[in-house]
C-alpha cells in the first residue's frame, strides 16, 4: 500500500476512457498501471505510440484508494527479463510507476483541474 500522502494517477486513451466507470480493472498483463506524475510524460510513463496508435495520455484519472497498490520496483523481479526490457526502454522512469492486481477506485480528473 502507498500511504505516504502522494497522489497517484492513471492516464488513458479515448477508447478506454469511455469504458471506465469509477474503477480501473487489471489489464491483460494482470495489472492496473499508475503513476505519481501529475503530467503525462509519455516517454517517462512508457506511454508512447510505439506499439499502440491511440493517445494514451489523453485522459487522466486520480486514484481514490491505494490499499492494493505497490511500487512497480517491488514487483519488477517477478517479470521476465524480456518483459522488463520492453517496459523499461530508454527514457522511462520506473520509480514513478505503481501497480495493482486488484480493482482501483478512481475519479476522472482532467489535466489542470487537480
C-alpha positions in Angstrom: 0.0 0.0 0.0 1.2 3.5 -0.8 0.5 5.5 2.3 2.8 8.5 2.1 0.3 11.1 1.0 1.2 11.1 -2.6 -1.5 11.3 -5.3 -1.5 8.6 -8.0 -2.9 8.9 -11.5 -3.8 6.7 -14.4 -3.6 8.0 -18.0 -5.6 6.5 -20.8 -6.9 6.9 -24.3 -10.4 7.9 -25.5 -11.3 4.2 -26.2 -10.6 3.1 -22.6 -11.9 6.3 -21.1 -15.3 5.6 -22.5 -15.3 2.3 -20.6 -14.2 3.4 -17.1 -17.0 3.7 -14.6 -15.4 4.6 -11.3 -12.7 1.9 -11.1 -9.8 0.5 -13.0 -9.5 -3.2 -13.6 -6.3 -5.1 -14.3 -5.5 -5.4 -18.0 -4.3 -8.4 -19.9 -1.0 -8.4 -18.1 -2.8 -8.7 -14.7 -2.0 -5.1 -13.5 -3.5 -1.7 -13.2 -0.8 0.8 -14.0 -0.5 4.0 -12.1 2.0 6.9 -11.6 2.7 9.7 -9.2 3.5 12.1 -12.1 0.7 14.6 -12.4 1.6 15.4 -16.0 1.5 12.8 -18.8 5.2 12.5 -19.8 4.7 9.8 -22.4 8.3 8.5 -22.5 8.7 8.5 -18.8 5.5 6.6 -18.3 6.1 4.2 -21.2 3.0 5.5 -23.0 4.5 6.2 -26.4 2.7 5.3 -29.6 5.4 2.7 -30.4 3.0 -0.2 -30.1 -0.4 1.4 -30.0 -1.7 4.2 -32.2 -4.1 5.8 -29.7 -3.1 8.7 -27.4 -2.8 7.0 -24.0 -2.2 10.3 -22.3 -5.4 12.0 -23.4 -7.4 11.4 -20.2 -6.3 11.4 -16.6 -7.9 9.7 -13.5 -6.9 10.2 -9.9 -6.7 7.2 -7.6 -9.0 7.3 -4.6 -7.6 4.4 -2.6 -4.1 2.9 -2.7 -4.7 -0.1 -0.4 -3.8 -2.6 -3.0 -1.1 -0.5 -4.8 2.6 -1.3 -4.7 5.6 0.4 -6.4 6.5 -1.3 -9.7 10.0 -1.7 -8.5 8.7 -4.1 -5.7 7.3 -6.5 -8.3 9.9 -5.9 -11.0 11.8 -9.1 -10.2 8.6 -11.2 -10.8 8.6 -10.2 -14.5 10.6 -11.9 -17.2 13.7 -10.3 -18.4 12.1 -9.7 -21.8 9.1 -8.0 -20.2 11.3 -5.8 -18.1 13.3 -4.8 -21.1 10.1 -4.0 -23.1 8.7 -1.9 -20.3 11.9 -0.1 -19.3 13.1 1.2 -22.6 15.2 4.3 -22.9 13.6 7.4 -21.3 11.2 5.6 -18.9 11.1 6.4 -15.2 10.0 3.1 -13.4 10.5 4.7 -10.0 7.3 6.7 -10.8 5.3 3.6 -11.7 2.9 1.8 -9.4 0.7 -1.3 -9.9 -2.2 -3.2 -8.5 -3.6 -6.6 -9.2 -6.9 -5.5 -7.7 -9.6 -3.1 -8.9 -8.6 0.5 -8.1 -11.3 3.2 -7.4 -10.7 6.4 -9.4 -12.3 9.7 -10.3 -12.0 11.4 -13.6 -9.5 14.3 -13.2 -8.8 16.1 -16.4 -5.4 17.6 -16.5 -5.1 21.0 -14.9 -8.0 20.7 -12.6 -6.5 19.0 -9.5 
